[in-house]
Amino acid sequence: MVGRWVLIPGVICGYRGEEIENPLMQRIRRLDKLIDELARGKKMNSILRG
């Protein structure tokens, strides 16, 4: 899972994931998006595009 963080695309909490400068904050935001998408019933493969 560690190397696959970059596969979570899109806007995360109002910011583009690629534009967040702080690496720790980028991981936190992407994890938040991952949890939200899983809670909505999406499958992991559809979230982690790649």
N, C-alpha and C positions, 0 to 999 in steps of 0.2 A: 504494500500500500504506500510505502514511503515515496517511491519513485513515481507513483501515479498521481500525485497531487496536481500536477500540471494538466491532467486530463479533465479536471472539473472546470468547464468553461463558463463564461457568461458573467452577469452582474451579480455580485455578492454584497448584500447589505448596502446597495447603492453605489458600489465601486466595482470597476472591472478588476477581476482577479489579477490580471497581468500588470495593472498599474499601481498596486499596493507595494510600496517600497520596502517596508519592514518585513523581513522574511517570517518572523514569528506571527505578526498580525495577518499576513497572507495565509498562513496555515490555519490560523484560528477561523478566519472568514470562510475558507474553503471547507473546513470541517463542519462549520455551522450550516453551510449550504448542503453538504452531503447528508447531514442529519435531517434537515428539512425535507429534502427530496425523498429520502427513505421513509419518513413519516407519512408522506403523501401516497406511498405505495409504489413508487418507481423501483425498478430493479437496478442493482448495482451496475450492470453492464450498460444500461442506457444512460446512467449518470456519468460514468467514467468512459467517455468517448475516446476511442483510440485504436 
